[in-house]
Amino acid sequence: MQPKFKGPTYLELATHSAMGAALGFSLALVLLILDAQHVFEMIVNSSSPELTMLLFLGAFTLSFTVGATIRGTAP
């Protein structure tokens, strides 16, 4: 008989979310600092660099956060 699946606790999900957010934000900053594929140059030369930078960092952070949280729910 297989044991019942016990889902993750809220603390585990929050931990995975925080790890994903930190990892996504860090990776986005590294890409900007290293200027990989001239991403920083493209953002600075855009018509609204503040908004573009915010969207770039937010998209990386959100995608890594969601991915880590979903991965945290797997058995």
Gaussian input, Z-matrix of N, CA and C with variables (Angstrom, degrees):
# hf/3-21g

backbone

0 1
 N
 C     1     B1
 C     2     B2     1     A1
 N     3     B3     2     A2     1     D1
 C     4     B4     3     A3     2     D2
 C     5     B5     4     A4     3     D3
 N     6     B6     5     A5     4     D4
 C     7     B7     6     A6     5     D5
 C     8     B8     7     A7     6     D6
 N     9     B9     8     A8     7     D7
 C    10    B10     9     A9     8     D8
 C    11    B11    10    A10     9     D9
 N    12    B12    11    A11    10    D10
 C    13    B13    12    A12    11    D11
 C    14    B14    13    A13    12    D12
 N    15    B15    14    A14    13    D13
 C    16    B16    15    A15    14    D14
 C    17    B17    16    A16    15    D15
 N    18    B18    17    A17    16    D16
 C    19    B19    18    A18    17    D17
 C    20    B20    19    A19    18    D18
 N    21    B21    20    A20    19    D19
 C    22    B22    21    A21    20    D20
 C    23    B23    22    A22    21    D21
 N    24    B24    23    A23    22    D22
 C    25    B25    24    A24    23    D23
 C    26    B26    25    A25    24    D24
 N    27    B27    26    A26    25    D25
 C    28    B28    27    A27    26    D26
 C    29    B29    28    A28    27    D27
 N    30    B30    29    A29    28    D28
 C    31    B31    30    A30    29    D29
 C    32    B32    31    A31    30    D30
 N    33    B33    32    A32    31    D31
 C    34    B34    33    A33    32    D32
 C    35    B35    34    A34    33    D33
 N    36    B36    35    A35    34    D34
 C    37    B37    36    A36    35    D35
 C    38    B38    37    A37    36    D36
 N    39    B39    38    A38    37    D37
 C    40    B40    39    A39    38    D38
 C    41    B41    40    A40    39    D39
 N    42    B42    41    A41    40    D40
 C    43    B43    42    A42    41    D41
 C    44    B44    43    A43    42    D42
 N    45    B45    44    A44    43    D43
 C    46    B46    45    A45    44    D44
 C    47    B47    46    A46    45    D45
 N    48    B48    47    A47    46    D46
 C    49    B49    48    A48    47    D47
 C    50    B50    49    A49    48    D48
 N    51    B51    50    A50    49    D49
 C    52    B52    51    A51    50    D50
 C    53    B53    52    A52    51    D51
 N    54    B54    53    A53    52    D52
 C    55    B55    54    A54    53    D53
 C    56    B56    55    A55    54    D54
 N    57    B57    56    A56    55    D55
 C    58    B58    57    A57    56    D56
 C    59    B59    58    A58    57    D57
 N    60    B60    59    A59    58    D58
 C    61    B61    60    A60    59    D59
 C    62    B62    61    A61    60    D60
 N    63    B63    62    A62    61    D61
 C    64    B64    63    A63    62    D62
 C    65    B65    64    A64    63    D63
 N    66    B66    65    A65    64    D64
 C    67    B67    66    A66    65    D65
 C    68    B68    67    A67    66    D66
 N    69    B69    68    A68    67    D67
 C    70    B70    69    A69    68    D68
 C    71    B71    70    A70    69    D69
 N    72    B72    71    A71    70    D70
 C    73    B73    72    A72    71    D71
 C    74    B74    73    A73    72    D72
 N    75    B75    74    A74    73    D73
 C    76    B76    75    A75    74    D74
 C    77    B77    76    A76    75    D75
 N    78    B78    77    A77    76    D76
 C    79    B79    78    A78    77    D77
 C    80    B80    79    A79    78    D78
 N    81    B81    80    A80    79    D79
 C    82    B82    81    A81    80    D80
 C    83    B83    82    A82    81    D81
 N    84    B84    83    A83    82    D82
 C    85    B85    84    A84    83    D83
 C    86    B86    85    A85    84    D84
 N    87    B87    86    A86    85    D85
 C    88    B88    87    A87    86    D86
 C    89    B89    88    A88    87    D87
 N    90    B90    89    A89    88    D88
 C    91    B91    90    A90    89    D89
 C    92    B92    91    A91    90    D90
 N    93    B93    92    A92    91    D91
 C    94    B94    93    A93    92    D92
 C    95    B95    94    A94    93    D93
 N    96    B96    95    A95    94    D94
 C    97    B97    96    A96    95    D95
 C    98    B98    97    A97    96    D96
 N    99    B99    98    A98    97    D97
 C   100   B100    99    A99    98    D98
 C   101   B101   100   A100    99    D99
 N   102   B102   101   A101   100   D100
 C   103   B103   102   A102   101   D101
 C   104   B104   103   A103   102   D102
 N   105   B105   104   A104   103   D103
 C   106   B106   105   A105   104   D104
 C   107   B107   106   A106   105   D105
 N   108   B108   107   A107   106   D106
 C   109   B109   108   A108   107   D107
 C   110   B110   109   A109   108   D108
 N   111   B111   110   A110   109   D109
 C   112   B112   111   A111   110   D110
 C   113   B113   112   A112   111   D111
 N   114   B114   113   A113   112   D112
 C   115   B115   114   A114   113   D113
 C   116   B116   115   A115   114   D114
 N   117   B117   116   A116   115   D115
 C   118   B118   117   A117   116   D116
 C   119   B119   118   A118   117   D117
 N   120   B120   119   A119   118   D118
 C   121   B121   120   A120   119   D119
 C   122   B122   121   A121   120   D120
 N   123   B123   122   A122   121   D121
 C   124   B124   123   A123   122   D122
 C   125   B125   124   A124   123   D123
 N   126   B126   125   A125   124   D124
 C   127   B127   126   A126   125   D125
 C   128   B128   127   A127   126   D126
 N   129   B129   128   A128   127   D127
 C   130   B130   129   A129   128   D128
 C   131   B131   130   A130   129   D129
 N   132   B132   131   A131   130   D130
 C   133   B133   132   A132   131   D131
 C   134   B134   133   A133   132   D132
 N   135   B135   134   A134   133   D133
 C   136   B136   135   A135   134   D134
 C   137   B137   136   A136   135   D135
 N   138   B138   137   A137   136   D136
 C   139   B139   138   A138   137   D137
 C   140   B140   139   A139   138   D138
 N   141   B141   140   A140   139   D139
 C   142   B142   141   A141   140   D140
 C   143   B143   142   A142   141   D141
 N   144   B144   143   A143   142   D142
 C   145   B145   144   A144   143   D143
 C   146   B146   145   A145   144   D144
 N   147   B147   146   A146   145   D145
 C   148   B148   147   A147   146   D146
 C   149   B149   148   A148   147   D147
 N   150   B150   149   A149   148   D148
 C   151   B151   150   A150   149   D149
 C   152   B152   151   A151   150   D150
 N   153   B153   152   A152   151   D151
 C   154   B154   153   A153   152   D152
 C   155   B155   154   A154   153   D153
 N   156   B156   155   A155   154   D154
 C   157   B157   156   A156   155   D155
 C   158   B158   157   A157   156   D156
 N   159   B159   158   A158   157   D157
 C   160   B160   159   A159   158   D158
 C   161   B161   160   A160   159   D159
 N   162   B162   161   A161   160   D160
 C   163   B163   162   A162   161   D161
 C   164   B164   163   A163   162   D162
 N   165   B165   164   A164   163   D163
 C   166   B166   165   A165   164   D164
 C   167   B167   166   A166   165   D165
 N   168   B168   167   A167   166   D166
 C   169   B169   168   A168   167   D167
 C   170   B170   169   A169   168   D168
 N   171   B171   170   A170   169   D169
 C   172   B172   171   A171   170   D170
 C   173   B173   172   A172   171   D171
 N   174   B174   173   A173   172   D172
 C   175   B175   174   A174   173   D173
 C   176   B176   175   A175   174   D174
 N   177   B177   176   A176   175   D175
 C   178   B178   177   A177   176   D176
 C   179   B179   178   A178   177   D177
 N   180   B180   179   A179   178   D178
 C   181   B181   180   A180   179   D179
 C   182   B182   181   A181   180   D180
 N   183   B183   182   A182   181   D181
 C   184   B184   183   A183   182   D182
 C   185   B185   184   A184   183   D183
 N   186   B186   185   A185   184   D184
 C   187   B187   186   A186   185   D185
 C   188   B188   187   A187   186   D186
 N   189   B189   188   A188   187   D187
 C   190   B190   189   A189   188   D188
 C   191   B191   190   A190   189   D189
 N   192   B192   191   A191   190   D190
 C   193   B193   192   A192   191   D191
 C   194   B194   193   A193   192   D192
 N   195   B195   194   A194   193   D193
 C   196   B196   195   A195   194   D194
 C   197   B197   196   A196   195   D195
 N   198   B198   197   A197   196   D196
 C   199   B199   198   A198   197   D197
 C   200   B200   199   A199   198   D198
 N   201   B201   200   A200   199   D199
 C   202   B202   201   A201   200   D200
 C   203   B203   202   A202   201   D201
 N   204   B204   203   A203   202   D202
 C   205   B205   204   A204   203   D203
 C   206   B206   205   A205   204   D204
 N   207   B207   206   A206   205   D205
 C   208   B208   207   A207   206   D206
 C   209   B209   208   A208   207   D207
 N   210   B210   209   A209   208   D208
 C   211   B211   210   A210   209   D209
 C   212   B212   211   A211   210   D210
 N   213   B213   212   A212   211   D211
 C   214   B214   213   A213   212   D212
 C   215   B215   214   A214   213   D213
 N   216   B216   215   A215   214   D214
 C   217   B217   216   A216   215   D215
 C   218   B218   217   A217   216   D216
 N   219   B219   218   A218   217   D217
 C   220   B220   219   A219   218   D218
 C   221   B221   220   A220   219   D219
 N   222   B222   221   A221   220   D220
 C   223   B223   222   A222   221   D221
 C   224   B224   223   A223   222   D222

   B1=1.4404
   B2=1.5262
   B3=1.3171
   B4=1.4520
   B5=1.5248
   B6=1.3336
   B7=1.4649
   B8=1.5260
   B9=1.3184
   B10=1.4591
   B11=1.5243
   B12=1.3179
   B13=1.4582
   B14=1.5197
   B15=1.3136
   B16=1.4599
   B17=1.5119
   B18=1.3156
   B19=1.4519
   B20=1.5215
   B21=1.3111
   B22=1.4650
   B23=1.5303
   B24=1.3139
   B25=1.4606
   B26=1.5264
   B27=1.3146
   B28=1.4648
   B29=1.5232
   B30=1.3025
   B31=1.4600
   B32=1.5288
   B33=1.3238
   B34=1.4674
   B35=1.5281
   B36=1.3323
   B37=1.4614
   B38=1.5231
   B39=1.3236
   B40=1.4641
   B41=1.5251
   B42=1.3251
   B43=1.4614
   B44=1.5267
   B45=1.3252
   B46=1.4666
   B47=1.5236
   B48=1.3170
   B49=1.4669
   B50=1.5207
   B51=1.3227
   B52=1.4626
   B53=1.5273
   B54=1.3341
   B55=1.4679
   B56=1.5287
   B57=1.3339
   B58=1.4532
   B59=1.5185
   B60=1.3317
   B61=1.4631
   B62=1.5271
   B63=1.3244
   B64=1.4642
   B65=1.5237
   B66=1.3170
   B67=1.4601
   B68=1.5314
   B69=1.3207
   B70=1.4602
   B71=1.5183
   B72=1.3281
   B73=1.4631
   B74=1.5265
   B75=1.3272
   B76=1.4689
   B77=1.5246
   B78=1.3166
   B79=1.4622
   B80=1.5291
   B81=1.3266
   B82=1.4660
   B83=1.5257
   B84=1.3268
   B85=1.4684
   B86=1.5250
   B87=1.3225
   B88=1.4680
   B89=1.5293
   B90=1.3192
   B91=1.4651
   B92=1.5228
   B93=1.3212
   B94=1.4639
   B95=1.5219
   B96=1.3174
   B97=1.4719
   B98=1.5266
   B99=1.3227
   B100=1.4634
   B101=1.5236
   B102=1.3152
   B103=1.4635
   B104=1.5266
   B105=1.3236
   B106=1.4598
   B107=1.5257
   B108=1.2960
   B109=1.4643
   B110=1.5300
   B111=1.3181
   B112=1.4666
   B113=1.5351
   B114=1.3302
   B115=1.4689
   B116=1.5152
   B117=1.3456
   B118=1.4598
   B119=1.5130
   B120=1.3026
   B121=1.4664
   B122=1.5263
   B123=1.3206
   B124=1.4613
   B125=1.5345
   B126=1.3349
   B127=1.4625
   B128=1.5218
   B129=1.3254
   B130=1.4620
   B131=1.5308
   B132=1.3075
   B133=1.4626
   B134=1.5184
   B135=1.3293
   B136=1.4678
   B137=1.5269
   B138=1.3200
   B139=1.4648
   B140=1.5260
   B141=1.3240
   B142=1.4603
   B143=1.5324
   B144=1.3290
   B145=1.4617
   B146=1.5330
   B147=1.3333
   B148=1.4649
   B149=1.5254
   B150=1.3275
   B151=1.4581
   B152=1.5331
   B153=1.3100
   B154=1.4565
   B155=1.5221
   B156=1.3300
   B157=1.4621
   B158=1.5251
   B159=1.3178
   B160=1.4560
   B161=1.5288
   B162=1.3165
   B163=1.4630
   B164=1.5214
   B165=1.3113
   B166=1.4624
   B167=1.5245
   B168=1.3329
   B169=1.4635
   B170=1.5256
   B171=1.3231
   B172=1.4571
   B173=1.5149
   B174=1.3152
   B175=1.4602
   B176=1.5281
   B177=1.3354
   B178=1.4595
   B179=1.5220
   B180=1.3212
   B181=1.4600
   B182=1.5172
   B183=1.3170
   B184=1.4622
   B185=1.5269
   B186=1.3180
   B187=1.4660
   B188=1.5318
   B189=1.3287
   B190=1.4594
   B191=1.5192
   B192=1.3288
   B193=1.4620
   B194=1.5297
   B195=1.3045
   B196=1.4753
   B197=1.5145
   B198=1.3185
   B199=1.4614
   B200=1.5137
   B201=1.3357
   B202=1.4555
   B203=1.5296
   B204=1.3189
   B205=1.4518
   B206=1.5242
   B207=1.3180
   B208=1.4636
   B209=1.5245
   B210=1.3118
   B211=1.4656
   B212=1.5248
   B213=1.3173
   B214=1.4527
   B215=1.5121
   B216=1.3345
   B217=1.4660
   B218=1.5205
   B219=1.3307
   B220=1.4664
   B221=1.5296
   B222=1.3296
   B223=1.4642
   B224=1.5127
   A1=109.06
   A2=115.94
   A3=120.54
   A4=110.38
   A5=115.95
   A6=117.95
   A7=110.13
   A8=115.72
   A9=120.09
   A10=109.64
   A11=114.50
   A12=120.05
   A13=108.78
   A14=114.99
   A15=120.38
   A16=107.32
   A17=116.98
   A18=121.54
   A19=112.27
   A20=115.71
   A21=119.94
   A22=111.09
   A23=115.52
   A24=120.08
   A25=109.37
   A26=114.84
   A27=119.23
   A28=111.48
   A29=116.99
   A30=120.56
   A31=110.79
   A32=117.50
   A33=120.59
   A34=110.86
   A35=116.55
   A36=119.51
   A37=111.22
   A38=116.91
   A39=120.17
   A40=110.82
   A41=116.37
   A42=120.46
   A43=110.89
   A44=116.68
   A45=120.18
   A46=111.04
   A47=116.95
   A48=120.45
   A49=110.96
   A50=116.84
   A51=120.58
   A52=111.24
   A53=116.45
   A54=119.49
   A55=110.58
   A56=116.93
   A57=120.30
   A58=112.51
   A59=116.15
   A60=120.02
   A61=110.76
   A62=116.65
   A63=120.04
   A64=111.19
   A65=116.58
   A66=120.38
   A67=111.48
   A68=117.05
   A69=120.59
   A70=112.60
   A71=116.26
   A72=120.40
   A73=110.14
   A74=116.46
   A75=120.46
   A76=111.46
   A77=116.62
   A78=119.65
   A79=111.23
   A80=116.84
   A81=119.87
   A82=110.62
   A83=117.27
   A84=119.74
   A85=111.68
   A86=117.20
   A87=120.47
   A88=110.11
   A89=116.94
   A90=119.64
   A91=111.18
   A92=116.86
   A93=119.63
   A94=111.67
   A95=117.10
   A96=120.31
   A97=111.06
   A98=116.60
   A99=119.87
   A100=112.37
   A101=116.44
   A102=123.64
   A103=111.41
   A104=114.95
   A105=121.10
   A106=109.39
   A107=115.99
   A108=123.27
   A109=112.04
   A110=117.42
   A111=123.89
   A112=112.44
   A113=116.03
   A114=120.48
   A115=110.44
   A116=117.23
   A117=120.24
   A118=110.99
   A119=116.18
   A120=121.35
   A121=110.85
   A122=116.17
   A123=120.63
   A124=110.69
   A125=116.76
   A126=119.91
   A127=110.78
   A128=117.48
   A129=121.14
   A130=110.99
   A131=117.53
   A132=121.05
   A133=113.70
   A134=118.31
   A135=119.65
   A136=109.89
   A137=116.70
   A138=120.88
   A139=112.36
   A140=117.40
   A141=122.23
   A142=108.74
   A143=117.45
   A144=119.82
   A145=114.26
   A146=117.85
   A147=119.90
   A148=110.55
   A149=116.00
   A150=120.48
   A151=111.12
   A152=116.69
   A153=120.66
   A154=110.80
   A155=117.27
   A156=121.42
   A157=110.23
   A158=116.61
   A159=120.98
   A160=111.13
   A161=117.20
   A162=120.77
   A163=112.02
   A164=117.28
   A165=120.98
   A166=110.68
   A167=116.56
   A168=120.21
   A169=111.29
   A170=116.72
   A171=120.72
   A172=113.10
   A173=117.23
   A174=120.52
   A175=111.05
   A176=116.65
   A177=119.57
   A178=110.46
   A179=116.33
   A180=120.35
   A181=111.08
   A182=117.06
   A183=120.50
   A184=111.65
   A185=117.13
   A186=118.53
   A187=111.57
   A188=117.48
   A189=119.64
   A190=111.08
   A191=117.63
   A192=121.22
   A193=110.64
   A194=116.40
   A195=119.89
   A196=110.60
   A197=117.52
   A198=120.43
   A199=112.98
   A200=117.35
   A201=120.04
   A202=110.97
   A203=117.22
   A204=120.02
   A205=111.06
   A206=116.36
   A207=119.84
   A208=110.13
   A209=116.50
   A210=120.10
   A211=110.57
   A212=117.43
   A213=120.85
   A214=113.88
   A215=117.44
   A216=120.33
   A217=112.15
   A218=117.79
   A219=120.99
   A220=109.98
   A221=116.23
   A222=118.30
   A223=112.92
   D1=129.94
   D2=-179.41
   D3=-79.06
   D4=144.20
   D5=176.91
   D6=-70.45
   D7=152.83
   D8=179.33
   D9=-69.14
   D10=144.22
   D11=178.45
   D12=-76.52
   D13=122.39
   D14=176.49
   D15=-102.12
   D16=118.75
   D17=-177.88
   D18=-67.55
   D19=165.91
   D20=-179.38
   D21=-70.47
   D22=152.85
   D23=177.27
   D24=-83.11
   D25=167.67
   D26=178.96
   D27=-64.75
   D28=-32.99
   D29=178.53
   D30=-65.89
   D31=-39.72
   D32=177.49
   D33=-65.53
   D34=-41.68
   D35=178.37
   D36=-65.33
   D37=-40.77
   D38=178.41
   D39=-64.85
   D40=-37.55
   D41=178.58
   D42=-65.21
   D43=-44.95
   D44=177.91
   D45=-63.90
   D46=-39.20
   D47=178.17
   D48=-63.01
   D49=-44.27
   D50=-179.87
   D51=-65.05
   D52=-40.70
   D53=178.31
   D54=-64.03
   D55=-42.42
   D56=179.15
   D57=-64.49
   D58=-41.06
   D59=179.15
   D60=-64.45
   D61=-43.78
   D62=179.23
   D63=-64.27
   D64=-41.97
   D65=-179.62
   D66=-66.79
   D67=-44.39
   D68=179.59
   D69=-64.16
   D70=-43.91
   D71=179.49
   D72=-65.13
   D73=-41.88
   D74=179.89
   D75=-64.07
   D76=-43.41
   D77=179.62
   D78=-64.12
   D79=-40.46
   D80=178.19
   D81=-63.60
   D82=-41.67
   D83=178.26
   D84=-65.25
   D85=-39.53
   D86=177.85
   D87=-62.72
   D88=-42.18
   D89=178.24
   D90=-62.90
   D91=-37.19
   D92=178.72
   D93=-72.26
   D94=-40.83
   D95=-179.05
   D96=-67.41
   D97=-43.21
   D98=179.90
   D99=-77.52
   D100=-11.19
   D101=-178.22
   D102=52.66
   D103=47.13
   D104=179.17
   D105=-64.57
   D106=129.83
   D107=179.86
   D108=56.31
   D109=25.01
   D110=176.97
   D111=60.43
   D112=36.36
   D113=-179.84
   D114=-66.94
   D115=-45.80
   D116=-179.27
   D117=-62.05
   D118=-42.10
   D119=178.89
   D120=-60.61
   D121=-42.03
   D122=179.35
   D123=-65.61
   D124=-40.42
   D125=-179.50
   D126=-67.25
   D127=-44.07
   D128=-178.33
   D129=-64.72
   D130=-34.78
   D131=-178.51
   D132=-85.91
   D133=1.71
   D134=179.43
   D135=-75.22
   D136=169.93
   D137=-177.16
   D138=-70.32
   D139=-27.99
   D140=178.52
   D141=-134.93
   D142=82.30
   D143=-173.38
   D144=-64.51
   D145=-33.21
   D146=-179.28
   D147=-64.56
   D148=-46.92
   D149=-179.81
   D150=-66.75
   D151=-40.81
   D152=179.27
   D153=-63.30
   D154=-41.78
   D155=178.24
   D156=-64.66
   D157=-43.03
   D158=178.95
   D159=-62.10
   D160=-43.42
   D161=178.47
   D162=-66.38
   D163=-39.12
   D164=178.63
   D165=-63.12
   D166=-50.61
   D167=179.54
   D168=-64.91
   D169=-40.64
   D170=-179.81
   D171=-65.34
   D172=-40.04
   D173=-179.38
   D174=-65.81
   D175=-43.99
   D176=177.67
   D177=-63.30
   D178=-46.93
   D179=-177.44
   D180=-62.83
   D181=-45.39
   D182=-178.00
   D183=-66.14
   D184=-43.16
   D185=-178.01
   D186=-65.77
   D187=-40.47
   D188=177.80
   D189=-69.59
   D190=-36.01
   D191=179.02
   D192=-64.12
   D193=-48.04
   D194=179.72
   D195=-63.45
   D196=-43.58
   D197=179.88
   D198=-63.02
   D199=-41.85
   D200=179.51
   D201=-69.14
   D202=-35.91
   D203=179.52
   D204=-68.09
   D205=-43.32
   D206=177.89
   D207=-63.99
   D208=-41.64
   D209=178.63
   D210=-65.21
   D211=-29.28
   D212=178.52
   D213=-70.80
   D214=-17.06
   D215=179.39
   D216=-86.72
   D217=-12.04
   D218=-178.39
   D219=-72.60
   D220=146.37
   D221=179.33
   D222=-70.71

